[in-house]
Amino acid sequence: MTEQGTPLGVGIVGVGGIALSHMAALRTMTGARLVAVCDLDADRAAEVAHTERCAGYGSVDELLADDAVEAVIVCTPNMTHEALGLQVLTAGRHLLMEKPLALTPEGARRVAAEADARGLALAVGHSHRFTDQSLAIREVIDSGDIGTPRFVRVVMNGGWIWPGWQAWVLDPELSGGHSLHNGVHLIDLASWWIGEPATSVFSVGQHATSEALQIHDYLVMGLGFASGASGVCEISRGELPRSAGYLELTVVGTEGVLSRSWDAEGVLAWTDTGLTAWGVDGSGGRTFVRELEAFAAAARGEVEVVPPVSAAIHAVDVAAASEASLREGRTMTIGATA
Ligand SMILES: NC(=O)c1ccc[n+]([C@@H]2O[C@H](COP(=O)([O-])OP(=O)(O)OC[C@H]3O[C@@H](n4cnc5c(N)ncnc54)[C@H](O)[C@@H]3O)[C@@H](O)[C@H]2O)c1
């Protein structure tokens, strides 16, 4: 269905917040183009379709009946992912699923198995893999300058954003809780930089904004790895002032230390031979373009999917175990929930 040399026809399911980033990226691309959108809110779909000059539908069934749609980006709330993902793949379309791949390890594996059985590209929106700083950190690790990574710390704390968060995010039945909603981004980066999957997780969380909150707006996940390496992933969406944003990325290797602090202009690598600065543009402007270019190339069969589906499944495994750790107050072995 996907022909070499022609732009990939993309349909978007769910035109809420994150769909805007995908649509903005598609407008700048030559390898893929937006051909259709759909939303349960048919008026919203029609409005977006008018602006984007594409077809607009009120249901996924209608979107999948459109032959111009060769690949689909699912941008709907987390609890819909498994069923919609299976529907898109069963209809023979390549799939870019927004994170998390599914709410359960079993669900993630069902979607992955369907894509595999049908020979379709399945990518998951771990967009942080495509930021300038993430790519620079991976490049420094690959250069060998800091030796073998032994410890990673990923801190992404943010200002108080309620009521901006949709009601479904605040309901753990619908979002999966903070480990699955935002935590999967950090888990994915930590495993990617350490270079192996995590084997254990211990999590602590707070309901900092209000005791009435059912998800942990402040969450710390401690990760263990089979090699003995370890990691800390810290995420919040409950800080004041509302505009607060704090990012800190650290990788400690056997030969040096890599860090990107919130006020740095780039990534710094400390080794015995000195200090190296890696300038990166932290604006994130190319993040979604890179993600979609990688997906389009995979849909055309030119490259493997990035990040691999196994990494997205692993992120769900660890996040589900993290939520179990929060409930049970103990260290969870990864795989025990799968
Ligand atoms: N990669 C990232 O950095 C990032 C950032 C934010 C959100 N996300 C993910 O993107 C997804 C969407 O989040 P959002 O903040 O855009 O949500 P949102 O609530 O703003 O938008 C979701 C849209 O989907 C529509 N919808 C719901 N069910 C549907 C269905 N069955 N068929 C068609 N449309 C349906 C809703 O009407 C709404 O317009 C979530 O999975 C979230 O985890 C990813």
The ligand as an SDF file (V2000), in Angstrom:
LIG
                    3D

 44 48  0  0  0  0  0  0  0  0999 V2000
    4.3080   12.4300   23.4120 N   0  0  0  0  0  0  0  0  0  0  0  0
    4.0030   13.3490   24.2950 C   0  0  0  0  0  0  0  0  0  0  0  0
    4.8580   14.0690   24.7570 O   0  0  0  0  0  0  0  0  0  0  0  0
    2.5520   13.5000   24.7220 C   0  0  0  0  0  0  0  0  0  0  0  0
    2.1190   14.6990   25.3120 C   0  0  0  0  0  0  0  0  0  0  0  0
    0.7750   14.8100   25.6630 C   0  0  0  0  0  0  0  0  0  0  0  0
   -0.1030   13.7440   25.4730 C   0  0  0  0  0  0  0  0  0  0  0  0
    0.3590   12.5660   24.9410 N   0  0  0  0  0  0  0  0  0  0  0  0
   -0.5460   11.4260   24.7370 C   0  0  0  0  0  0  0  0  0  0  0  0
   -1.4290   11.7520   23.6630 O   0  0  0  0  0  0  0  0  0  0  0  0
   -2.7080   11.1780   23.8940 C   0  0  0  0  0  0  0  0  0  0  0  0
   -3.7710   12.2610   23.8390 C   0  0  0  0  0  0  0  0  0  0  0  0
   -3.5200   13.2130   24.8480 O   0  0  0  0  0  0  0  0  0  0  0  0
   -4.1260   14.6820   24.7160 P   0  0  0  0  0  0  0  0  0  0  0  0
   -3.5320   15.4570   25.8300 O   0  0  0  0  0  0  0  0  0  0  0  0
   -3.9850   15.1710   23.3200 O   0  0  0  0  0  0  0  0  0  0  0  0
   -5.6680   14.3740   25.0390 O   0  0  0  0  0  0  0  0  0  0  0  0
   -6.9350   15.3180   24.8160 P   0  0  0  0  0  0  0  0  0  0  0  0
   -7.9190   14.9110   25.8360 O   0  0  0  0  0  0  0  0  0  0  0  0
   -6.5070   16.7420   24.7030 O   0  0  0  0  0  0  0  0  0  0  0  0
   -7.4660   14.8990   23.3530 O   0  0  0  0  0  0  0  0  0  0  0  0
   -7.9750   13.6320   23.0680 C   0  0  0  0  0  0  0  0  0  0  0  0
   -8.9370   13.7380   21.8950 C   0  0  0  0  0  0  0  0  0  0  0  0
   -9.3280   12.4150   21.5080 O   0  0  0  0  0  0  0  0  0  0  0  0
  -10.7250   12.4150   21.2350 C   0  0  0  0  0  0  0  0  0  0  0  0
  -11.2000   11.0430   21.3810 N   0  0  0  0  0  0  0  0  0  0  0  0
  -11.3450   10.3290   22.5230 C   0  0  0  0  0  0  0  0  0  0  0  0
  -11.7370    9.0750   22.2370 N   0  0  0  0  0  0  0  0  0  0  0  0
  -11.8330    8.9850   20.8790 C   0  0  0  0  0  0  0  0  0  0  0  0
  -12.1870    7.9380   19.9860 C   0  0  0  0  0  0  0  0  0  0  0  0
  -12.5240    6.7460   20.4180 N   0  0  0  0  0  0  0  0  0  0  0  0
  -12.1970    8.2240   18.6650 N   0  0  0  0  0  0  0  0  0  0  0  0
  -11.8640    9.4550   18.2070 C   0  0  0  0  0  0  0  0  0  0  0  0
  -11.5090   10.4830   19.0230 N   0  0  0  0  0  0  0  0  0  0  0  0
  -11.5050   10.2440   20.3360 C   0  0  0  0  0  0  0  0  0  0  0  0
  -11.3060   13.4050   22.2390 C   0  0  0  0  0  0  0  0  0  0  0  0
  -12.5770   13.8720   21.8300 O   0  0  0  0  0  0  0  0  0  0  0  0
  -10.2240   14.4970   22.2340 C   0  0  0  0  0  0  0  0  0  0  0  0
  -10.4700   15.4870   21.2370 O   0  0  0  0  0  0  0  0  0  0  0  0
   -2.6150   10.4670   25.2440 C   0  0  0  0  0  0  0  0  0  0  0  0
   -2.3550    9.1040   25.0170 O   0  0  0  0  0  0  0  0  0  0  0  0
   -1.4300   11.1090   25.9280 C   0  0  0  0  0  0  0  0  0  0  0  0
   -0.7970   10.2200   26.8370 O   0  0  0  0  0  0  0  0  0  0  0  0
    1.6550   12.4520   24.5440 C   0  0  0  0  0  0  0  0  0  0  0  0
  1  2  1  0
  2  3  2  0
  2  4  1  0
  4  5  1  0
  4 44  2  0
  5  6  2  0
  6  7  1  0
  7  8  2  0
  8  9  1  0
  8 44  1  0
  9 10  1  0
  9 42  1  0
 10 11  1  0
 11 12  1  0
 11 40  1  0
 12 13  1  0
 13 14  1  0
 14 15  2  0
 14 16  1  0
 14 17  1  0
 17 18  1  0
 18 19  2  0
 18 20  1  0
 18 21  1  0
 21 22  1  0
 22 23  1  0
 23 24  1  0
 23 38  1  0
 24 25  1  0
 25 26  1  0
 25 36  1  0
 26 27  1  0
 26 35  1  0
 27 28  2  0
 28 29  1  0
 29 30  1  0
 29 35  2  0
 30 31  1  0
 30 32  2  0
 32 33  1  0
 33 34  2  0
 34 35  1  0
 36 37  1  0
 36 38  1  0
 38 39  1  0
 40 41  1  0
 40 42  1  0
 42 43  1  0
M  CHG  2   8   1  16  -1
M  END
$$$$
